Amino acid sequence: MTAKYQSDKPIYMQIIDRLSKEIVRGVLKPGGKLPSVREMAIQSGVNPNTIQRTYSELERVEIVETRRGQGTFVTENEGILMQLKKGMETRVVESFIQSMREIGASEKEMVESVVKFLAKGEKVHDKI
Protein backbone atom coordinates (compact mmCIF):
# COMPACT_ATOMS: atom_id res chain seq x y z
CA MET A 1 0.00 0.00 0.00
CA THR A 2 2.05 2.93 -1.24
CA ALA A 3 0.80 6.32 -0.15
CA LYS A 4 0.82 9.43 -2.29
CA TYR A 5 2.93 12.24 -0.93
CA GLN A 6 2.77 15.99 -1.40
CA SER A 7 5.88 17.62 -2.78
CA ASP A 8 5.63 20.69 -0.52
CA LYS A 9 6.12 18.85 2.79
CA PRO A 10 8.81 16.37 3.84
CA ILE A 11 7.65 12.77 3.51
CA TYR A 12 8.58 11.90 7.09
CA MET A 13 6.33 14.74 8.33
CA GLN A 14 3.46 13.44 6.20
CA ILE A 15 3.91 9.99 7.71
CA ILE A 16 3.99 11.53 11.20
CA ASP A 17 0.69 13.27 10.41
CA ARG A 18 -0.87 10.02 9.16
CA LEU A 19 0.29 8.02 12.19
CA SER A 20 -0.83 10.78 14.57
CA LYS A 21 -4.31 10.73 13.04
CA GLU A 22 -4.44 6.95 13.36
CA ILE A 23 -3.44 7.26 17.03
CA VAL A 24 -6.05 9.90 17.92
CA ARG A 25 -8.77 7.98 16.02
CA GLY A 26 -7.89 4.82 17.93
CA VAL A 27 -6.75 2.85 14.89
CA LEU A 28 -3.37 2.59 16.62
CA LYS A 29 -4.09 1.86 20.28
CA PRO A 30 -2.12 3.08 23.31
CA GLY A 31 0.57 0.48 23.96
CA GLY A 32 0.12 -0.94 20.46
CA LYS A 33 3.14 -2.01 18.50
CA LEU A 34 4.03 -0.19 15.29
CA PRO A 35 5.36 -2.13 12.32
CA SER A 36 9.13 -2.49 12.19
CA VAL A 37 11.03 0.19 10.33
CA ARG A 38 11.51 -2.15 7.39
CA GLU A 39 7.84 -3.22 7.31
CA MET A 40 6.61 0.37 7.53
CA ALA A 41 9.01 1.43 4.77
CA ILE A 42 7.61 -1.26 2.48
CA GLN A 43 3.99 -0.39 3.38
CA SER A 44 4.64 3.31 2.86
CA GLY A 45 6.78 2.94 -0.26
CA VAL A 46 9.67 4.91 1.20
CA ASN A 47 13.28 4.38 2.23
CA PRO A 48 13.77 2.80 5.69
CA ASN A 49 15.81 5.88 6.68
CA THR A 50 12.66 7.97 6.23
CA ILE A 51 10.74 5.72 8.61
CA GLN A 52 13.60 5.75 11.09
CA ARG A 53 13.46 9.54 11.06
CA THR A 54 9.66 9.39 11.48
CA TYR A 55 9.90 7.07 14.49
CA SER A 56 12.75 9.12 16.00
CA GLU A 57 10.71 12.31 15.76
CA LEU A 58 7.63 10.63 17.25
CA GLU A 59 9.82 9.31 20.06
CA ARG A 60 11.34 12.76 20.63
CA VAL A 61 7.86 14.19 21.29
CA GLU A 62 7.00 11.10 23.38
CA ILE A 63 4.14 9.85 21.17
CA VAL A 64 5.92 6.52 20.79
CA GLU A 65 8.61 4.70 22.72
CA THR A 66 11.18 2.25 21.45
CA ARG A 67 11.90 -0.79 23.57
CA ARG A 68 15.24 -2.32 22.75
CA GLY A 69 14.77 -5.69 21.08
CA GLN A 70 10.97 -5.41 21.10
CA GLY A 71 10.08 -2.59 18.74
CA THR A 72 8.30 0.75 18.75
CA PHE A 73 5.05 1.23 20.66
CA VAL A 74 2.41 3.95 20.96
CA THR A 75 2.67 5.67 24.34
CA GLU A 76 0.18 4.73 27.02
CA ASN A 77 0.48 8.19 28.59
CA GLU A 78 -3.06 9.58 28.31
CA GLY A 79 -1.86 13.13 28.93
CA ILE A 80 0.44 13.05 25.91
CA LEU A 81 -2.27 11.47 23.75
CA MET A 82 -4.76 14.15 24.85
CA GLN A 83 -2.21 16.88 24.04
CA LEU A 84 -1.72 15.32 20.60
CA LYS A 85 -5.45 15.33 19.90
CA LYS A 86 -5.99 18.87 21.22
CA GLY A 87 -3.05 20.13 19.16
CA MET A 88 -4.46 18.55 16.02
CA GLU A 89 -7.91 20.01 16.73
CA THR A 90 -6.39 23.46 17.18
CA ARG A 91 -4.53 23.26 13.85
CA VAL A 92 -7.70 22.16 12.02
CA VAL A 93 -9.74 25.00 13.54
CA GLU A 94 -7.01 27.56 12.77
CA SER A 95 -6.89 26.37 9.16
CA PHE A 96 -10.69 26.57 8.86
CA ILE A 97 -10.79 30.08 10.32
CA GLN A 98 -7.97 31.27 8.08
CA SER A 99 -9.72 29.86 5.00
CA MET A 100 -13.02 31.47 5.98
CA ARG A 101 -11.30 34.82 6.56
CA GLU A 102 -9.72 34.57 3.10
CA ILE A 103 -13.21 34.43 1.57
CA GLY A 104 -14.39 37.33 3.73
CA ALA A 105 -16.59 35.43 6.20
CA SER A 106 -17.33 37.06 9.54
CA GLU A 107 -17.08 35.16 12.81
CA LYS A 108 -20.86 34.99 12.94
CA GLU A 109 -20.98 33.54 9.42
CA MET A 110 -18.32 30.98 10.36
CA VAL A 111 -20.32 29.79 13.36
CA GLU A 112 -23.56 29.73 11.36
CA SER A 113 -21.87 27.70 8.61
CA VAL A 114 -20.60 25.10 11.09
CA VAL A 115 -23.96 24.84 12.88
CA LYS A 116 -25.83 24.51 9.58
CA PHE A 117 -23.37 21.94 8.28
CA LEU A 118 -23.61 19.82 11.43
CA ALA A 119 -27.41 20.06 11.46
CA LYS A 120 -27.59 18.67 7.93
CA GLY A 121 -25.22 15.82 8.77
CA GLU A 122 -23.53 16.33 5.41
CA LYS A 123 -20.47 14.52 4.25
CA VAL A 124 -17.48 16.65 3.37
CA HIS A 125 -17.40 17.26 -0.38
CA ASP A 126 -16.92 20.06 -2.82
CA LYS A 127 -20.09 21.53 -4.31
CA ILE A 128 -18.30 24.08 -6.50
N, C-alpha and C positions, 0 to 999 in steps of 0.2 A: 504494500500500500504506500505508494510514493505520494507525498503531499506536494502541492504547488506552493511555491514561495514567491513573495513579493521582492522586487529588486531594490526597493528603497529602504529595506530594513534587514539587518544581519539575520541570517538563517537561524543561528542559535537563539536569538531573541524571539523569533517567530515560534520556535519549538518551545521555549519557556512559556510564551503566552498560551500555546495550545495545552501544554501540560498543566499550567495553572488553572485554566478553565475546566479541565477534566477533574482536577482536585476539588475545586469549589462546587462543581456539580455533583460530586460524589462518585464519578466514574472511577477515579483512583481514590481508594479509601485511605484514611489515616492508618499508618502502619503497613500499608500495602507495598509490595515489592515492585519496583520499576523493572522493565526489561534491562538486560545487560547492555553495556555500551554498544557492543557489536550487534546485538539483536535490534536495538533501537535505531542504530545507523541503517541497518538493512530495511527496517519498516519505514523509516523516514526518507530513505533514498539519499542519504548524505554520508560524508566521511565520518568515521568513528571519532576523529579529533573534534568535530563539531558537537557531537553528543557529549564527549568528555567535557567540553567547555560549558555546555548546557547544564549538565549535572553539577559541575563545579560552582557555577553561578547560583543554581538553586540551593546548593549546600551552603554557600556563603551567606545567603539570606535566610537560612535555616528552614526552608520549605521541605527539604529532603535531608536525610543523613545517610552517610555511607558507613556500612559496617564491614570492616576488613574480612575478606573471605566469604562474605554472605551476599553482598550487593548493596543497592541503593534503595532506600525506603522513604515513603512519604512520612513526614513528621506526624506524631500523635499529639503534638502540642496544640490544643484547641485555640489558645490565644493567638498563635502565629497564623493558624488557618483562618481565624476570624479577621485578623488584620489583612490577610491576603484578599479575602472576599470584599471587605470594606474598601480597600484600595482599588480593586477592580471596579466596584460600583461607582466610586468617585470619578474614576477616569471616564467611564461610560457617560455619566451625567454631564461631566464637563464637556465632553465631545458633543453631546446632544445640544447643550446650551449654546456652545460656540456655533454650531451649524444653524441653529434657529436664529441667533443674532445676525449671522451672515445673510439671512433672507429677510431680515428686518422685523422679526417677530418680537412682540413685547413679552414681558414675564407672564402677564395674564394670558396671552395667547398660547404661550408654551404650556402652562398648566392646563388650560382648556383643551388643548390638543391631546395631551397625555390622558386626561380624564375621558375624553370622547373616545379615544383609541381603545382604552381599557374597557370601557362600557360596551363597545362593539365586539370585543373579543377577537379582533382581527389578527390575522397572521401578518408578519412583516413581509411586505412586498412593495414593489415600485409601481405606482399607478400612472406615472408620467410617460 
